[in-house]
Amino acid sequence: MSTLHRPRKRFGQNFLIDQSIINHIIAAAELSSDEHVLEVGPGQGALTHKMLPLVDSLDLIEIDRDLAQHFIDREEANLHVHVGDALKLDWNQILKQGDYKLVANLPYNISSQVLFKMITHRNLISRMVLMFQKEVGDRLRAEPGSKEYGSLTVLCQLWFDISRVILVPPSAFRPPPKVMSEVLCFKRRQTPRVEVTDDGFFRRVVKASFAQRRKTLRNCLCAAGFSAEVVDVTAEEAKIDMKRRGETLSITEFAHLAKQLQQVEQRYSTN
């Protein structure tokens, strides 16, 4: 594709141009000829053109109609283009072939929202190799007790093993962003890191616990709609100090908290 396409800020477009970084991403994806791949935000096709000859099927999601048309015009049998917003499209309609690998230089302005969507569709995605702003990458690999540790950390690490592939300087893009970037590899686990009895309730508890980082766990849970009585009884039965902050809890502790909190809430709701 011609490099004359002007990057559009509203779409968070920073086109990857460094061939060495591109090669690292392709290698980390471990692609084979019988696989199905999804790419979100292909841009000018730096990754797309490398992957297309290697895989059985490549699905693209591109919000920029001008860029999408370039891929539609190629009329490749194994290339499927979906024009629209990745956050609004129905991924169940797109990911029809079973296990996919997701390989993408994600637009940074939607990277966290896309991750939450990918967690929801984790059963359809076996491996992800994704570019992030380094600050987001640090959050995803953070440990409990660090300032980077948050809800996205917990929810991603519950289902995926995450490792850094390579750090990426601003010069690898056109136009260069003002921040460092990094590529991460996500390998889906056969089972979650800890047992979670109710995925939706677990997510609700985790998000509530980080909603107001400077407040105690008790205050965060009460602010999220749990009654003070239910929270206090849970604290006693689960033996968790509700004066702690959410960022200090391990994934195992969050699973234990969510399980006990749900049991206590259900008990009180039937009385």
Residue pairs with C-beta under 8 A, 6 or more apart in sequence:
1 44
1 45
1 67
1 70
3 44
3 174
5 44
5 66
5 67
7 13
7 14
7 15
7 174
7 175
8 64
11 41
11 63
11 64
11 107
12 41
12 107
12 108
12 109
12 110
13 43
13 64
13 107
14 105
14 107
14 108
14 173
14 174
14 175
14 176
14 177
15 43
15 44
15 46
15 173
15 174
16 22
16 43
16 46
16 47
16 105
16 131
16 172
16 173
17 46
17 172
17 173
17 174
18 168
18 171
18 172
18 173
21 166
21 168
21 172
21 183
22 46
22 47
22 50
23 50
24 165
24 166
24 183
25 47
25 103
25 105
25 129
25 131
25 165
25 183
26 47
26 50
26 51
26 54
26 103
28 129
28 165
28 183
28 185
29 37
29 51
29 101
29 103
29 127
29 129
30 127
31 37
31 51
31 54
31 55
31 101
31 103
32 54
32 55
33 54
33 55
33 56
34 56
35 55
35 56
35 57
35 100
35 101
36 55
36 56
36 57
36 58
36 59
36 95
36 97
36 98
36 99
36 100
36 101
37 51
37 55
37 57
37 58
37 59
37 100
37 101
37 102
37 103
38 58
38 59
38 60
38 61
38 94
38 95
38 100
38 101
38 102
38 103
38 104
38 125
39 47
39 48
39 51
39 58
39 59
39 60
39 61
39 102
39 103
39 104
40 61
40 86
40 102
40 104
40 106
40 114
41 61
41 62
41 63
41 86
41 104
41 105
41 106
41 107
42 48
42 60
42 62
42 67
42 71
42 104
43 62
43 67
43 105
44 67
44 70
45 70
45 71
46 105
47 103
47 104
47 105
48 58
48 60
48 71
51 58
51 103
52 58
52 76
52 78
52 79
55 78
56 78
57 78
57 80
57 97
58 78
58 79
58 80
59 80
59 81
59 82
59 94
59 95
59 100
60 68
60 71
60 79
60 80
60 81
60 82
61 82
61 84
61 86
61 89
61 94
62 68
62 71
62 81
62 82
62 83
63 83
63 84
63 85
63 86
65 83
68 81
68 83
71 79
71 81
72 81
82 89
82 94
86 110
86 114
86 117
87 110
87 113
87 114
87 117
91 117
91 121
91 124
92 121
92 124
95 121
95 124
95 125
98 124
99 124
99 125
99 126
100 124
100 125
100 126
101 125
101 126
101 127
101 128
101 129
102 118
102 125
102 127
102 128
102 129
102 130
103 128
103 129
103 130
104 129
104 130
104 131
105 130
105 131
106 114
106 130
106 131
106 132
108 132
108 133
108 136
108 177
111 130
111 132
111 133
111 136
112 136
112 152
115 140
115 152
115 156
116 152
116 155
118 125
118 128
119 155
119 156
119 159
122 159
122 160
122 188
125 188
126 187
126 188
127 185
127 186
127 187
127 188
128 160
128 184
128 185
128 186
129 165
129 183
129 184
129 185
129 186
130 183
130 184
130 186
131 168
131 181
131 182
131 183
132 140
132 181
132 182
132 183
132 184
133 177
133 179
133 180
133 181
134 167
134 179
134 180
134 181
134 182
135 148
135 179
137 164
137 181
137 182
137 184
138 148
139 148
139 149
139 150
139 152
139 153
140 152
140 153
140 156
140 157
140 162
140 184
141 153
141 162
141 163
141 164
141 184
142 148
142 149
142 150
142 153
143 149
144 247
144 248
144 249
144 250
145 247
145 248
146 247
147 247
149 247
150 210
150 213
150 247
151 206
151 207
151 209
151 210
154 206
154 251
154 254
155 203
155 206
156 162
156 186
157 193
157 251
158 192
158 193
158 194
158 196
158 202
158 251
159 188
159 189
159 192
159 193
160 186
160 187
160 188
160 189
161 186
161 187
161 189
162 184
162 185
162 186
163 184
163 185
163 187
164 182
164 183
164 184
164 185
165 182
165 183
165 184
165 185
166 182
166 183
167 180
167 181
167 182
168 180
168 181
168 182
168 183
169 180
169 181
170 176
170 177
170 178
170 179
170 180
170 181
172 181
173 181
193 251
194 251
194 252
194 255
195 255
196 202
196 255
196 258
196 259
197 258
197 259
197 262
198 258
198 259
198 262
201 258
201 261
201 262
202 254
202 255
202 258
204 224
204 258
205 221
205 254
205 257
205 258
205 261
206 246
206 254
206 258
207 224
208 220
208 221
208 223
208 224
208 226
209 217
209 220
209 221
209 246
209 249
209 254
210 220
210 246
210 247
211 220
211 223
211 224
212 219
212 220
212 223
213 245
213 246
213 247
214 245
215 223
215 245
216 242
216 243
216 244
216 245
217 240
217 241
217 242
217 243
217 244
217 245
217 246
217 249
218 228
218 231
218 232
218 235
218 242
218 243
220 246
221 231
221 242
221 261
222 228
222 231
226 261
226 265
227 268
229 268
230 261
230 264
230 265
230 268
231 242
231 261
232 242
233 264
233 268
234 240
234 257
234 260
234 261
234 264
235 241
235 242
237 260
237 264
238 256
238 257
238 260
238 261
240 249
240 253
240 256
240 257
240 260
249 257
